[in-house]
C-alpha cells in the first residue's frame, strides 16, 4: 500500500526548512535553482546533501561542473526564491552576486554561502541525491534565514529563547534534570 500523493505532499509541507538556491558557472553563464531538499551531512569532512529532481535542467549542468554554490536565503529572500524557481535561463541578469574562490556565483542576499565540490551521487526515487564537499563558507551573523512552511514563506520569530519560554510557561513545573 502506498500513501496518497496529495496527502504525502501536504504532510511534507509540515516540515519547516530554510530556503536554498544552488548556483554554478558554466563558461560565461551563471545558473541557479531553488531547492527544498538540503541538509548538513558531515562535520569531518565538512559535507552537505542536496536532492534535485531528475528532470531538472540544472542537474545536467551540475553533473558537468566540478563546483557549485549553496546560498541560504535571508528573511527578505522570498522573491529571490520564486525568481530562481522559474525555468528562465537569464536568472542572473538582475540578481546581485559575487564570484567565490572557485568561480561559482554566490548571492549577496544570502545569510550564508558555501562553495562545494560535487562529491557523490545516489538515486532516490524521482530525485538524485548529491553530496558536496564544502571548500569555502561565509555568513552574515546578523541576518535571519527565510523559512518555508506549509507552502508559504515565513520568518523566524525573534526575541524568544527556548530557555526563557520554558521558565515562563505555566505548563512546565520543573526544568529537565531537576
C-alpha positions in Angstrom: 0.0 0.0 0.0 1.3 3.5 -0.8 0.5 6.9 0.7 -1.9 9.1 -1.3 0.3 11.6 -3.2 -1.8 14.6 -2.3 -1.7 13.6 1.4 2.0 13.0 1.2 2.6 16.4 -0.3 0.6 18.0 2.4 2.5 16.0 5.1 5.8 17.1 3.8 4.7 20.8 3.9 4.5 20.5 7.7 8.3 20.4 7.8 9.7 23.9 8.2 13.0 24.5 6.4 15.4 27.1 5.2 15.4 28.2 1.6 18.4 27.4 -0.5 19.5 28.4 -4.0 22.2 26.3 -5.7 24.4 28.2 -8.2 27.1 27.3 -10.7 29.0 28.8 -13.6 29.4 27.1 -16.9 31.6 29.1 -19.2 30.4 32.7 -19.3 27.0 31.8 -17.9 25.7 31.6 -14.4 22.8 29.2 -13.5 20.8 28.7 -10.3 17.8 26.8 -8.9 15.8 26.9 -5.8 15.9 23.6 -3.9 13.8 22.4 -0.9 15.8 19.3 0.0 19.0 20.4 1.5 20.8 19.5 4.8 24.1 19.2 6.7 25.7 15.8 6.2 29.1 15.7 7.9 31.4 17.8 10.1 34.6 15.8 9.2 34.9 16.2 6.3 32.5 19.1 6.0 29.8 17.9 3.6 26.3 18.8 2.6 23.5 16.8 0.9 21.0 18.1 -1.7 18.3 16.4 -3.7 17.4 17.5 -7.2 14.6 16.3 -9.5 16.0 14.1 -12.2 14.1 16.1 -14.9 15.8 19.4 -13.8 17.9 21.2 -16.4 20.2 22.2 -13.6 21.1 18.6 -12.8 22.7 18.1 -16.2 24.7 21.3 -15.7 25.7 20.3 -12.2 26.9 16.9 -13.3 29.2 18.6 -15.9 30.5 21.1 -13.3 33.0 20.4 -10.6 31.9 23.2 -8.3 28.6 24.7 -7.1 27.4 27.3 -4.7 24.9 26.9 -1.8 23.1 30.1 -0.9 20.9 30.1 2.2 18.5 33.0 1.7 17.9 35.7 4.3 14.4 36.6 5.6 13.8 39.0 2.7 14.6 36.4 0.0 11.1 35.2 -0.9 11.1 36.9 -4.2 14.6 35.7 -5.0 13.4 32.1 -4.2 10.5 32.5 -6.6 12.8 34.0 -9.3 15.2 31.0 -9.2 12.3 28.5 -9.2 11.4 29.6 -12.7 12.8 27.9 -15.9 14.4 31.1 -17.2 18.0 30.8 -18.3 18.6 34.5 -17.7 18.1 34.5 -13.9 21.3 36.4 -13.1 20.7 39.5 -15.2 19.0 41.3 -12.3 20.4 39.4 -9.3 23.4 40.8 -7.3 26.1 38.2 -6.8 29.9 37.9 -6.5 32.3 35.2 -7.6 33.6 32.8 -5.0 37.1 31.4 -4.8 36.2 28.6 -7.1 34.4 30.9 -9.5 30.9 29.9 -8.6 28.3 32.8 -8.3 27.3 33.5 -4.7 24.3 35.6 -3.9 24.8 38.8 -1.9 21.3 38.4 -0.4 22.2 35.2 1.4 22.5 34.7 5.1 25.2 32.1 4.4 27.1 30.8 1.4 29.2 27.7 0.7 31.4 26.7 -2.2 31.3 23.0 -2.8 32.9 20.3 -4.9 30.5 17.7 -6.2 31.4 14.5 -4.3 28.9 11.8 -4.9 25.5 10.9 -6.5 22.9 8.4 -5.5 19.5 7.5 -7.0 16.5 8.5 -4.8 13.1 7.9 -6.5 12.4 10.8 -8.9 15.3 12.8 -7.5 19.1 12.4 -7.5 20.8 12.7 -4.1 24.0 14.7 -4.3 26.7 15.2 -1.7 29.2 18.1 -1.8 32.5 18.7 0.0 32.4 22.2 1.5 35.5 24.1 0.5 34.8 27.7 1.5 32.0 29.3 3.5 30.8 32.6 4.8 27.9 34.0 6.7 26.2 37.2 7.8 25.8 36.6 11.5 23.3 39.5 11.9 20.7 38.3 9.3 17.9 35.8 9.8 17.1 33.0 7.4 14.0 32.7 5.2 11.7 29.9 6.3 9.4 27.8 4.1 6.5 26.1 5.9 3.1 24.9 4.6 4.0 26.1 1.1 4.5 29.7 2.3 7.5 31.8 3.1 7.9 32.9 6.7 10.4 34.5 9.1 11.7 33.4 12.4 10.2 34.9 15.5 12.8 37.0 17.2 13.4 37.7 20.9 12.2 34.4 22.4 14.7 31.9 23.6 13.5 28.4 24.3 15.1 28.5 27.7 13.1 31.7 28.6 9.9 30.2 27.3 10.3 27.1 29.5 10.8 29.2 32.6 7.7 31.3 31.9 5.4 28.5 30.7 2.5 27.6 33.0 2.7 24.0 31.6 6.3 23.3 32.8 6.6 22.6 36.5 10.3 21.7 36.6 13.2 22.1 34.3 14.8 19.0 32.7 17.3 17.4 35.0 15.7 18.7 38.2 
